[in-house]
């Protein structure tokens, strides 16, 4: 009936919860108590959920239970617990963007995707940790401190959706809603053995959120343990809305997940001379071989776009947006970290010509990828260039014996955001030290359904086996040792 009847309720996927609710094996009220108990046990270890609304979650679960008893469930997500990243406004729930500047901010409305999920009956547990203004690739801030990777508590889950992935990996709800502005869903998902989707630009419309300091590079998307759960969320949040003009492109293109078909695949194992951890490279190579065995035509090649232009444009956009934001905040020097202050200072020094050059570079990248996706259906790369590193360190200093800067670990992700394409992380193995490794599938804008289709095909062919949260090594060993 449910597939894993022996598993505790908090360990079930959203799809399994839906089946159990339908079979009247348990209720949303039962599930929320199980998840809250799990949160009490593991959150002190990982610091994933930073604002908890237990009363609100119990109330929503009770309402969902009532609807199901009356045969009036709103859909498959009715009664499913979710968490929301702390840079996405949730009505009546503190939303800080990881910064003291917003420490007391309580939104009056949900951001649009959250409003849709609430209307679908999802039970919102609370907010997950993120770095300040979601500007770094690990998860730590002055308000809440570092989030730790459930696979190894000494390491980071990455960022900026680090709290989101840590929650799902550890069993605090089967689904997290995060944001991806430069890889912030895909890379953390790769570090925690999860599936994470960065939707196409405009596929998930947005309004009533924080200022868009990354322009339209950032998307809201789901994180889960299975592709089926990703699809459940996207079915609720991926339809156009006139309040987001970027979504108009999908007005007559409803999201559909087709049957898998043979695809033309460009495999890019590295970007130029940027280093990639040897274990990641080997795991991705092996998985791509198996992908070819499923009937896909795979060609290996170089990155089909100007890497230098991307590297030059990215800090211009991100630092300019941050400097604008900081200049709107009173006394931001007293409320932000030195790292954020330094990035904002750099942004103030950027000339208008450099900013325009960066915008033009993104347009050239968009046009180039349109051409690429006329030849190929998918581009495949590693999701991250490095394995997880120390939880309180912003980025790894060395990869494969080579010194790297702040985005060395993130080499493969930003082009997807800048071009408006869609990308998904799927797990593809473990390192010798039992740390997850992820593979990135990228499709043209509008190819979200294709990505979910091929990712589901890989999952069904056992290219990876989802790890139950009660088996995740770091949290499991800590709990067995009696650490609370």
Secondary structure, DSSP 8 states (H G I E B T S, - for coil): --S-TTS-GGGS-HHHHHHHHHTTSS-HHHHHHHHHHHHHHHHHHH--EEEE-HHHHHHHHHHHHHHHHTT---STTTT-EEEEETTS-BTTBB--TTSGGGTT-B-SS--HHHHHHHHTT-EEEEEE---GGG-SSS---TTT----BTTBTTB---SSSHHHHHHHHHTS-SEEEEEESSSTTHHHHHHHT-EEEE--TTTS---S-S--TTTT--EEEEEESSHHHHHHHHHHH-S--TT-GGGGGGTT-----------EEEE---STT----HHHHHHHHHHHHHHHHTT-EEEE---SS-HHHHHHHHHHHHHHHHHHHHHHSTTGGGTS-HHHHHHHHHHHT--HHHHHHHHHHHHHHHHHHHHHHHH-SEEEEES-SS---BTTSSS-SEETTEE--TTGGGTTTHHHHHHT-EEEEEEEEE-TTS-EEEEEEEE-TT-HHHHHHHHHHHHHTTSS----GGG-HHHHHHHHTT--
